[in-house]
Amino acid sequence: MQYEFNALIRNNTWDLVPRTCDVNIIRSMWVFWHKKKSNGCFEQYKAQLVDDGGSQIVGVDCDEASILIVKHATIRTILTIILSKFCPIHQLDVHNAFLHCDLHETV
């Protein structure tokens, strides 16, 4: 949780500001889970700060709402093309991704 919190601060993704009476408070919560290796063994604890999108009002709290998802069919198609051309495949574990910043490999 501390790693994720530090990433939010380091990337300037939010600011703590005083509440005014004319704004909606958007709830957030920490979600915790166990990350597992491909063989099913425990690898590490994971944490993510998420907001309650249901409490947001479009036009008041945000201009638009969206979520990034990848369909399984898309992943299967890309892997099929890569394997059919005998290209090497490498795994990249992205620790933190933000919509408006560059992705950098972390060691």
N, C-alpha and C positions, 0 to 999 in steps of 0.2 A: 504494500500500500504506500509506503514511504517513497519507493522508486517512482511509482505512478504520480504521486503528488509532486515530487521534485520535477518531473518532466512537465507537468502542467505549469509550474512556476517558471521553469527554465525557458519554455517556449512562449511565454506571455499569452496563454490562451484564455485567461480570465483575470478579472480584478475584483477585489472585495470592496464594495461601495456601500455607503449608508442607504438604508431603505427609505424610500419616499412613499407617501400614502397613495400615490396614483399608479403604482406599478404592481404587477402580479408577481408573487413569489413562486419561483420554479423549484420544486423539490428535487433533490438529488440523493443518491445512495451509492454506497460501495457494494459491488458485486464481487464475491470471492469464489474461486474454483481451483481444482487441482489440474495442472497440466500433466498429461501422460505422454510417455514415449510411444513410438510406433508399436512396441511389443506389449503395451498396456501397463507398464510399470510407472510408478509415480516419478515425475521429473522435478516439478517445482510448484510452489503456491503462486497463484495469479490474482490480481486485483484490478478492478476497473471502476472509475467513477462514472456513473450514468445519470442522466436527468430523466425526469418523469415527463415525457413528451405530451402526455394526456392533459397536463395542467397548463400547457402553453396555449396562447391565443394568437392565431396568425394575424399579422398586422399590428399587434400590440407588443408581444414578446419576441417575435421573429418575423422576418419578411417571407421566409419560405421554410419548409421542413422537408428534409430528405434523409435517407439512410443509404449507405453504400453496402451493396450486397453483390455477391458473385453466385451465379447459378451453377449447380453441379454439372449440368450439361455443358456449360461453357468451359469449365475446367477439364472435363473429359475430352472435349473436342480439341482443345489446345494440346493436351498431353498426347492424344492420338497423332496429331500432326507432327509434334516433336519426335515421337518415337518412330514414326514412319520414315523420317529423314535421318534417323540415327544420330540425332543431336544430343549432346550431354545435358543433363538436368542437374541443377544445383538448388538446394533449399536455402531460403533466406528467412530468418526469424526477425520480423520487424517488431521492435520493442514498443515504440510509440509512433503513431502516424497521425498527422494533423492535416486537415484539408488544405490549409493555406501555407504550408511550409515544405521545404525540400526534405526528402528522405535521405538520411545519411546512414551508412553502415556503422554499427556500434560494435566494439570489440569487448 
